[in-house]
């Protein structure tokens, strides 16, 4: 594939035509083929990572007004991850158009981190091409929307406190309050008992190895008593965070 063919293919895939094609060429240039590392896409990756994080944070803040900082951070970590950024690169066919050295010609074996960096570099290239944050924001959300919804759904299914808060505010016109009823055990291995109170109604208490898990279990029991979850659904802890793309 010639350089011109690669540039055309990428622009068709992303639905954006560059005013300055040299920016796209730079975004597609891996250090293995650049005469100087400064001519590779590494500096663009640095900027693209920052823009991506800012756009996603703003979108999560707008989209999930009832989520606390910790919940937003976990969703962001899952979305702005090496795996997701790389997946988008593969889906758009960006890796097929990457300019790489002869020693890396087997594109099926390209590291995930390289594909993720390519997506971030492309974000920077689009921004530099027009200096319009709204244009790059649209590109990011067009490619990230399904991943945001998947991450939010996955976390929400295991974040019983968030589920209970939304249910209580919508159906009970109240906000859940968590009472610490008891704690047992030595300092290095304590257990905590917590119950939920909503509009004066106290629900069954739950024990956990930390206050956070006890609160999650108590919220789960409240949801069960309110018949707001499937009675066959068992308590599950929250998912572990993903590796941020910036740690690639």
URMO-V323172 format. One line per field, one symbol per residue. psi: psi as a letter, one per 30 degrees, with the letter a starting at -180 (. if undefined). A space follows every 50 residues. Layout:
psi = ???
This chain:
psi = kleeeeeeeeeeefhkkkejffeeeefgjlfffkekffgageeeeeeeee eeeeeeeeeeeefiffkleeeeeeeeeeeileeeeeeeeeefgeffgkjl lffhfjffgkkeeeeeeeeeeeeeeeefffhjfeeeeeeeeeffeeeeee eeeeeeffifeeeeeeeeeeffhlkkkkkjelklllefhlkkkklkkjhf kklklkklfleeeeeeeeeeeeeeefhglkffklkkllllllkkffg.
